[in-house]
Amino acid sequence: MKKKPKIILLDVYETLLDMSGVERKVNTLLDSKRGYIIWFELFMEYCFVDNCTVQFNNFPSIARATLMMAAKKLDVSVAEENADELLDLLKQLPVKEGVQEGLSQLHEQNFRIAALTNASENTVRLRMERTGLISYFEAVLSAEHVKKYKPCCEVYQWAAKKLDIPLDEILMVSAHGWDIAGAANAGMQTAYLDQRKELMYPLAPRPDYIERNLLNLCERLRAGEFNVTE
């Protein structure tokens, strides 16, 4: 059994913010029901490529480049202004249902709360300020400061140092299996929010918690059920 976590560290995109509007936009731009899936897989793939090479490109640049790659793959054309619209949409995402209530419950349980994102710190902080979420967070941390992207272990190790706490006292919460794999291998406790959109990597360490949403995870933590998976 692992110890009770002291910090809940949350991913942002798809974990706190709803990407449904982006999915619809990309599918329309690429004229395919699988357009978003193809683009997002390329997006993540080339973030990971940057991790393995000496170059580092910012999140919007990779988003734009891989959108054009997805368009070429699907033999369609995407205008520059349409790519700009997509990047703007990523700055205006709505909060997922139940997130604000979940953060409130975590606060009531006296957990420290922080965010760890691959996106720009300024972009995420501004969105959190406009949605009112920022008051729950003691820190918004971005991988841009490490010049690596999650799931690189260096990102999680850096976050733990910034929060001044041992890795095993942090619970990383994410809707992305690759994020969970990275955090677990770095030494964090992990909670996977299974939204039936992605698959867990079966060769990675199993998450300490698997829940459908943040509210369900809050109930598990309130009950004192630490390091239990379903």
Rosetta silent file (secondary structure, phi, psi, omega in degrees, C-alpha in Angstrom):
SEQUENCE: MKKKPKIILLDVYETLLDMSGVERKVNTLLDSKRGYIIWFELFMEYCFVDNCTVQFNNFPSIARATLMMAAKKLDVSVAEENADELLDLLKQLPVKEGVQEGLSQLHEQNFRIAALTNASENTVRLRMERTGLISYFEAVLSAEHVKKYKPCCEVYQWAAKKLDIPLDEILMVSAHGWDIAGAANAGMQTAYLDQRKELMYPLAPRPDYIERNLLNLCERLRAGEFNVTE
SCORE:     score description
SCORE:     0.000 S_00000001
   1 L     0.000  131.884  177.123    0.000    0.000    0.000 S_00000001
   2 L   -86.038  160.622  179.981    1.314    3.435   -0.904 S_00000001
   3 L   -71.302  160.670  175.912    1.087    6.431    1.376 S_00000001
   4 L   -63.733  129.250  179.169   -1.670    9.003    1.073 S_00000001
   5 L   -67.276  151.435  176.990   -0.634   11.540   -1.569 S_00000001
   6 L  -100.949  -27.823  179.724   -0.062   15.118   -0.483 S_00000001
   7 E  -123.643  133.166  170.078   -0.338   16.739   -3.897 S_00000001
   8 E   -98.533  114.931 -177.738   -2.846   16.053   -6.657 S_00000001
   9 E  -107.046  118.224 -171.878   -1.080   16.916   -9.918 S_00000001
  10 E  -110.348  134.613  165.810   -3.466   17.222  -12.851 S_00000001
  11 L   -66.160  164.376 -174.916   -2.988   17.091  -16.579 S_00000001
  12 L  -109.299  -64.768 -174.991   -4.970   19.820  -18.362 S_00000001
  13 E   -70.834  123.267 -178.362   -6.130   19.004  -21.906 S_00000001
  14 L    78.608  -16.544  175.253   -8.856   16.331  -21.920 S_00000001
  15 L   -93.492  -47.224  176.961   -8.409   15.864  -18.167 S_00000001
  16 L  -107.049  -37.514 -176.910   -9.690   19.291  -17.050 S_00000001
  17 E  -107.610  140.272 -173.485  -10.595   20.952  -20.352 S_00000001
  18 L   -83.977  123.343 -178.111  -12.975   19.472  -22.917 S_00000001
  19 L   -95.383    8.161 -175.425  -11.472   18.772  -26.357 S_00000001
  20 H   -59.015  -41.220  179.267  -14.788   17.864  -28.046 S_00000001
  21 H   -63.687  -37.667  177.020  -14.952   21.166  -29.933 S_00000001
  22 H   -65.971  -40.910  178.753  -11.422   20.664  -31.226 S_00000001
  23 H   -59.531  -45.702  179.498  -12.320   17.143  -32.347 S_00000001
  24 H   -63.708  -42.090 -179.287  -15.276   18.441  -34.365 S_00000001
  25 H   -62.770  -45.679 -178.644  -13.181   21.243  -35.859 S_00000001
  26 H   -66.692  -41.677  177.978  -10.364   18.934  -36.942 S_00000001
  27 H   -59.545  -37.569  178.264  -12.757   16.361  -38.399 S_00000001
  28 H   -69.750  -46.348 -179.669  -14.328   19.148  -40.468 S_00000001
  29 H   -60.946  -38.727 -176.019  -11.002   20.581  -41.609 S_00000001
  30 L   -94.877    0.290  176.259   -9.695   17.157  -42.590 S_00000001
  31 L    52.642   46.477 -178.142  -13.042   15.993  -43.994 S_00000001
  32 L  -155.503  139.772  175.598  -12.839   12.715  -42.089 S_00000001
  33 L   -68.624  -18.454  178.667  -14.489   11.158  -39.056 S_00000001
  34 L  -103.031    7.657 -176.289  -11.026    9.906  -38.124 S_00000001
  35 H   -57.859  -47.206 -178.344   -9.324   13.232  -38.765 S_00000001
  36 H   -62.511  -43.722 -179.465   -8.933   14.165  -35.107 S_00000001
  37 H   -60.333  -46.236 -179.537   -7.567   10.734  -34.175 S_00000001
  38 H   -62.816  -46.370  179.748   -5.012   10.855  -36.975 S_00000001
  39 H   -63.502  -47.158 -175.261   -3.965   14.411  -36.120 S_00000001
  40 H   -64.756  -37.618  177.410   -3.749   13.862  -32.361 S_00000001
  41 H   -64.100  -40.837  176.329   -1.660   10.711  -32.779 S_00000001
  42 H   -66.412  -39.965  179.111    0.744   12.603  -35.040 S_00000001
  43 H   -56.994  -51.904 -179.680    0.762   15.529  -32.609 S_00000001
  44 H   -66.866  -40.374 -178.809    1.810   13.333  -29.694 S_00000001
  45 H   -57.614  -42.806 -175.882    4.218   11.311  -31.835 S_00000001
  46 H   -84.431  -16.890  164.286    6.183   14.373  -32.857 S_00000001
  47 H   -64.586  -41.845 -179.312    6.224   15.783  -29.342 S_00000001
  48 H   -70.304  -32.604  175.208    7.896   12.514  -28.436 S_00000001
  49 H   -61.030  -43.472  177.707   10.248   12.830  -31.438 S_00000001
  50 H   -60.653  -35.209  177.501   11.424   16.159  -30.043 S_00000001
  51 H   -59.787  -32.106 -173.147   12.094   14.408  -26.721 S_00000001
  52 H   -96.159    0.166 -178.751   14.497   12.051  -28.476 S_00000001
  53 L  -123.191  178.842 -176.523   16.321   14.653  -30.539 S_00000001
  54 L   -85.597   -3.136 -177.670   18.297   17.794  -29.833 S_00000001
  55 L   -97.388  156.714  173.539   15.511   20.107  -31.027 S_00000001
  56 L  -139.354  117.847  176.602   12.587   21.551  -29.082 S_00000001
  57 L  -109.918  143.895 -177.859    9.577   23.079  -30.810 S_00000001
  58 L   -71.222  163.894 -173.082    6.780   24.733  -28.882 S_00000001
  59 H   -57.398  -48.647  179.286    3.361   23.116  -28.555 S_00000001
  60 H   -61.151  -36.582  179.767    1.498   25.323  -31.088 S_00000001
  61 H   -63.569  -41.638  178.828    4.229   24.802  -33.705 S_00000001
  62 H   -69.444  -38.474  177.789    3.942   21.024  -33.413 S_00000001
  63 H   -59.216  -45.422 -179.384    0.140   21.243  -33.465 S_00000001
  64 H   -66.490  -47.943 -177.106    0.254   23.223  -36.717 S_00000001
  65 H   -61.065  -42.431 -178.145    2.912   21.069  -38.386 S_00000001
  66 H   -75.610  -25.237  172.358    1.148   17.799  -37.573 S_00000001
  67 H   -63.305  -42.849  178.385   -2.212   19.194  -38.720 S_00000001
  68 H   -66.723  -35.327  176.557   -0.621   19.792  -42.125 S_00000001
  69 H   -65.831  -41.429  178.958    0.873   16.289  -42.034 S_00000001
  70 H   -64.479  -39.462  178.479   -2.555   14.815  -41.261 S_00000001
  71 H   -62.087  -43.054  178.494   -4.059   16.821  -44.136 S_00000001
  72 H   -64.023  -39.647  179.600   -1.441   15.448  -46.511 S_00000001
  73 H   -61.846  -36.065 -178.162   -2.083   11.933  -45.252 S_00000001
  74 L   -95.269    3.370  177.028   -5.791   12.351  -45.974 S_00000001
  75 L    59.837   45.821  174.716   -5.150   14.158  -49.267 S_00000001
  76 L  -128.049  167.727  179.901   -6.926   17.365  -48.284 S_00000001
  77 L  -113.495  135.414  176.754   -5.832   20.997  -48.092 S_00000001
  78 L  -120.572  121.997 -179.999   -5.916   23.129  -44.934 S_00000001
  79 L   -73.079  153.046 -179.233   -5.533   26.884  -45.270 S_00000001
  80 H   -58.687  -38.433 -179.379   -3.226   28.766  -42.914 S_00000001
  81 H   -66.950  -30.510  176.777   -6.136   30.780  -41.526 S_00000001
  82 H   -71.775  -35.762  174.695   -7.980   27.563  -40.669 S_00000001
  83 H   -64.882  -38.714  177.245   -4.935   26.288  -38.820 S_00000001
  84 H   -62.440  -40.508  178.991   -4.859   29.585  -36.920 S_00000001
  85 H   -61.504  -39.515  179.050   -8.520   29.099  -35.962 S_00000001
  86 H   -65.146  -44.026  179.253   -7.705   25.676  -34.548 S_00000001
  87 H   -63.779  -36.666  175.983   -4.845   27.056  -32.471 S_00000001
  88 H   -66.047  -38.046 -179.962   -7.132   29.794  -31.160 S_00000001
  89 H   -62.909  -34.548  178.369   -9.739   27.176  -30.265 S_00000001
  90 L   -64.728  -17.999  179.090   -7.157   25.365  -28.126 S_00000001
  91 L   -91.718   -3.104 -172.508   -6.962   28.539  -26.016 S_00000001
  92 L  -126.677   25.014 -174.261  -10.723   28.656  -25.415 S_00000001
  93 L   -68.391  141.092  176.633  -11.656   25.142  -24.328 S_00000001
  94 L   -76.633  161.007  177.928  -14.558   24.705  -21.883 S_00000001
  95 E   -77.401  137.639  178.802  -14.158   22.981  -18.536 S_00000001
  96 L   -66.045  150.896 -179.576  -15.190   19.331  -18.496 S_00000001
  97 L   -59.612  132.469  176.624  -18.342   18.429  -16.597 S_00000001
  98 L    86.747   -8.274 -176.050  -17.739   17.794  -12.896 S_00000001
  99 H   -67.190  -47.243 -177.709  -14.215   19.248  -12.851 S_00000001
 100 H   -62.718  -41.407  177.556  -14.975   22.332  -10.765 S_00000001
 101 H   -64.700  -39.645  178.528  -16.896   20.247   -8.228 S_00000001
 102 H   -63.344  -43.469  177.913  -14.055   17.708   -8.163 S_00000001
 103 H   -63.403  -38.886  178.003  -11.449   20.384   -7.520 S_00000001
 104 H   -61.982  -41.682  179.401  -13.610   21.796   -4.745 S_00000001
 105 H   -67.075  -39.435  177.046  -13.814   18.362   -3.113 S_00000001
 106 H   -62.667  -40.536  177.672  -10.054   17.873   -3.354 S_00000001
 107 H   -62.820  -41.938  179.562   -9.589   21.280   -1.721 S_00000001
 108 H   -64.732  -27.899  178.801  -12.005   20.316    1.065 S_00000001
 109 L   -85.837    6.639  174.889   -9.939   17.163    1.649 S_00000001
 110 L    67.411   27.218  171.658   -6.887   19.391    2.192 S_00000001
 111 L   -81.334  141.624  165.863   -4.920   18.151   -0.796 S_00000001
 112 E   -73.301  143.650 -175.499   -2.469   20.518   -2.412 S_00000001
 113 E  -128.797  132.713  177.155   -3.442   20.891   -6.083 S_00000001
 114 E  -143.723  166.608  178.529   -1.235   21.697   -9.076 S_00000001
 115 E  -121.717  146.026  176.123   -1.303   21.270  -12.848 S_00000001
 116 E  -133.178  116.803 -173.018    1.333   19.855  -15.192 S_00000001
 117 E  -129.442  155.907  171.252    0.874   20.473  -18.902 S_00000001
 118 L   -84.750  -15.612 -178.892    2.772   20.164  -22.164 S_00000001
 119 L   -78.709  174.564  178.501    1.171   23.410  -23.329 S_00000001
 120 L   -63.560  137.148  177.981    2.405   26.919  -22.637 S_00000001
 121 H   -60.218  -42.537 -178.830    2.159   27.977  -19.009 S_00000001
 122 H   -63.292  -41.182 -179.995    0.776   31.388  -20.014 S_00000001
 123 H   -63.210  -47.234 -178.066   -1.917   29.826  -22.226 S_00000001
 124 H   -69.045  -42.103 -179.613   -3.088   27.414  -19.548 S_00000001
 125 H   -62.089  -43.177  179.627   -2.913   29.948  -16.746 S_00000001
 126 H   -62.283  -41.131  179.634   -4.960   32.457  -18.752 S_00000001
 127 H   -66.194  -39.695  178.985   -7.617   29.834  -19.516 S_00000001
 128 H   -66.425  -35.308  177.426   -7.798   28.816  -15.876 S_00000001
 129 H   -65.640  -42.410 -177.636   -8.176   32.437  -14.831 S_00000001
 130 H   -72.089  -26.894  178.809  -11.036   32.977  -17.277 S_00000001
 131 H   -92.397   -7.937  179.407  -12.839   29.786  -16.205 S_00000001
 132 L    85.629    4.477 -178.476  -12.314   30.445  -12.503 S_00000001
 133 H   -77.492  -22.721 -169.418  -10.289   27.274  -11.917 S_00000001
 134 H   -58.361  -28.327 -176.586   -7.063   29.075  -11.053 S_00000001
 135 H   -64.854  -20.005 -179.151   -8.073   29.624   -7.414 S_00000001
 136 H   -83.637  -15.860 -168.886   -7.751   25.885   -6.727 S_00000001
 137 L  -105.026  130.908  174.018   -4.146   25.633   -7.955 S_00000001
 138 L   -83.166  -19.728  179.953   -1.005   26.506   -6.072 S_00000001
 139 E  -156.803  144.414  169.790    1.020   26.083   -9.283 S_00000001
 140 E  -118.606  111.450 -173.677    0.591   25.687  -13.035 S_00000001
 141 E  -109.049  137.030 -179.718    3.691   23.947  -14.374 S_00000001
 142 E  -120.423  139.309  177.832    4.626   23.582  -18.032 S_00000001
 143 H   -64.032  -15.424 -179.918    7.020   21.146  -19.643 S_00000001
 144 H   -58.762  -26.086 -179.179    8.250   24.044  -21.795 S_00000001
 145 H   -73.709  -20.782 -179.888   10.593   24.966  -18.926 S_00000001
 146 L   -94.157  -17.540 -173.819   12.325   21.574  -19.204 S_00000001
 147 L    63.369   30.863  172.936   12.445   21.632  -23.023 S_00000001
 148 L  -140.354  160.234  177.191   10.978   18.139  -22.943 S_00000001
 149 L  -112.787  147.918  168.349    7.410   16.890  -23.152 S_00000001
 150 L   -56.172  139.499   17.341    5.518   14.480  -20.979 S_00000001
 151 L   -97.590   25.464  175.821    5.864   11.467  -20.725 S_00000001
 152 L   -58.980  128.920 -176.327    9.608   12.133  -20.432 S_00000001
 153 H   -58.668  -29.890 -179.592   10.534   11.279  -16.835 S_00000001
 154 H   -58.879  -32.842 -178.523   12.548   14.492  -16.528 S_00000001
 155 H   -65.952  -45.052 -179.406    9.336   16.529  -16.682 S_00000001
 156 H   -69.111  -37.839  178.285    7.772   14.782  -13.674 S_00000001
 157 H   -64.937  -40.753  177.056   11.028   14.903  -11.730 S_00000001
 158 H   -62.803  -42.701 -179.688   11.298   18.636  -12.413 S_00000001
 159 H   -60.826  -42.614  179.334    7.688   19.158  -11.280 S_00000001
 160 H   -61.528  -39.526  178.337    8.367   17.364   -7.989 S_00000001
 161 H   -66.536  -41.206  178.714   11.362   19.621   -7.364 S_00000001
 162 H   -63.173  -35.478 -179.559    9.322   22.737   -8.139 S_00000001
 163 H   -86.765   -5.453  176.843    6.637   21.566   -5.704 S_00000001
 164 L    56.688   54.545 -177.451    9.316   20.653   -3.145 S_00000001
 165 L  -153.015  146.873  177.738    7.937   17.194   -2.419 S_00000001
 166 L   -61.704  148.259 -178.941    9.065   13.574   -3.013 S_00000001
 167 H   -55.841  -40.207 -174.554    7.789   11.964   -6.199 S_00000001
 168 H   -76.189   -0.387  175.177    5.942    9.199   -4.342 S_00000001
 169 H  -103.550   10.292  177.473    3.827   11.752   -2.454 S_00000001
 170 E  -110.707  135.051  173.641    2.365   13.105   -5.705 S_00000001
 171 E  -108.136  109.614  178.046   -0.697   11.626   -7.418 S_00000001
 172 E   -84.533  124.802 -178.132   -0.624   12.362  -11.150 S_00000001
 173 E  -113.968  125.039 -176.807   -4.131   12.428  -12.622 S_00000001
 174 E  -154.125  152.509  174.380   -4.555   12.191  -16.385 S_00000001
 175 L   -93.970    6.975 -177.655   -6.896   10.989  -19.123 S_00000001
 176 L  -113.659  125.310 -179.615   -3.872    9.950  -21.232 S_00000001
 177 H   -61.610  -37.664 -179.831   -2.296    6.526  -20.903 S_00000001
 178 H   -66.031  -32.819  178.210    1.115    7.757  -22.033 S_00000001
 179 H   -67.362  -43.053  177.972    1.022   10.430  -19.313 S_00000001
 180 H   -62.267  -42.262  179.899    0.247    7.809  -16.682 S_00000001
 181 H   -61.748  -43.373 -179.938    3.092    5.627  -17.969 S_00000001
 182 H   -64.733  -46.111 -178.701    5.569    8.489  -17.720 S_00000001
 183 H   -64.689  -41.590 -179.747    4.523    9.554  -14.225 S_00000001
 184 H   -64.068  -43.582  179.820    4.557    5.988  -12.903 S_00000001
 185 H   -69.338  -23.916  176.172    8.022    5.302  -14.289 S_00000001
 186 H   -78.188  -18.567  177.672    9.235    8.574  -12.770 S_00000001
 187 L   114.887    5.992  178.290    8.047    7.394   -9.335 S_00000001
 188 L   -85.358  157.745  164.977    4.692    9.148   -8.889 S_00000001
 189 E   -74.897  155.294 -174.530    1.427    7.593   -7.851 S_00000001
 190 E  -137.862  148.025  174.476   -1.044    7.658  -10.751 S_00000001
 191 E  -133.777  119.294 -179.129   -4.762    7.914  -11.430 S_00000001
 192 E   -97.854  123.476  174.949   -6.077    7.215  -14.917 S_00000001
 193 E   -92.623  101.972 -173.570   -9.388    8.810  -15.904 S_00000001
 194 L   -83.210  100.701 -178.356  -10.727    6.269  -18.372 S_00000001
 195 L  -100.532   13.946  177.277  -12.958    8.181  -20.781 S_00000001
 196 L    63.211   24.817  178.796  -13.082    5.348  -23.315 S_00000001
 197 L  -109.720  -23.741 -177.539  -11.109    7.422  -25.823 S_00000001
 198 L  -131.016  169.208  177.056   -7.622    5.993  -25.330 S_00000001
 199 L  -113.665  142.999  172.019   -6.001    2.713  -24.372 S_00000001
 200 L   -73.005  145.526  175.870   -3.618    2.085  -21.511 S_00000001
 201 L   -78.299  113.075 -172.227   -0.174    0.798  -22.515 S_00000001
 202 L   -66.855  -16.190  179.955   -0.199   -2.783  -21.167 S_00000001
 203 L   -92.840   -1.953  177.285    3.588   -2.881  -20.672 S_00000001
 204 L   -88.514  160.963  175.168    3.582    0.204  -18.418 S_00000001
 205 L   -57.388  140.163 -179.623    3.072    0.063  -14.633 S_00000001
 206 L   -69.978  139.359  179.115   -0.620   -0.276  -13.783 S_00000001
 207 L   -60.840  153.319  175.465   -2.215    2.934  -12.407 S_00000001
 208 L   -72.063  -27.872  177.766   -2.920    3.099   -8.690 S_00000001
 209 E  -137.885  142.236  170.047   -6.454    4.222   -9.532 S_00000001
 210 E  -128.706  115.089 -178.299   -8.667    3.810  -12.581 S_00000001
 211 E  -135.390  160.392 -179.987  -11.805    5.955  -12.530 S_00000001
 212 L   -76.744  -30.271 -175.859  -14.214    7.368  -15.108 S_00000001
 213 L  -156.594  175.397 -175.957  -13.928   10.969  -13.898 S_00000001
 214 H   -66.651  -36.148 -179.884  -12.491   13.294  -11.290 S_00000001
 215 H   -63.378  -40.692  177.607  -15.550   13.089   -9.032 S_00000001
 216 H   -64.303  -38.192  177.229  -15.244    9.304   -8.779 S_00000001
 217 H   -64.557  -40.528  177.981  -11.583    9.675   -7.880 S_00000001
 218 H   -58.872  -41.878  178.727  -12.505   12.193   -5.167 S_00000001
 219 H   -62.209  -40.883  179.351  -14.913    9.661   -3.646 S_00000001
 220 H   -63.954  -44.222 -179.833  -12.171    7.028   -3.613 S_00000001
 221 H   -67.894  -38.612  179.201   -9.723    9.375   -1.933 S_00000001
 222 H   -63.168  -34.148  179.969  -12.319   10.555    0.585 S_00000001
 223 L   -76.678   -6.204  179.186  -12.941    6.937    1.553 S_00000001
 224 L    75.789   23.137 -179.139   -9.231    6.522    2.248 S_00000001
 225 L   -91.749   87.972 -176.178   -8.856    3.826   -0.386 S_00000001
 226 L   -95.338  138.709  178.568   -5.278    4.412   -1.395 S_00000001
 227 L    60.615   49.223  177.096   -3.526    2.413   -4.113 S_00000001
 228 L  -125.342  128.223  177.785   -6.612    0.439   -5.174 S_00000001
 229 L  -116.121  157.605  176.974   -7.454   -0.274   -8.801 S_00000001
 230 L  -109.403    0.000    0.000  -10.532   -1.780  -10.378 S_00000001
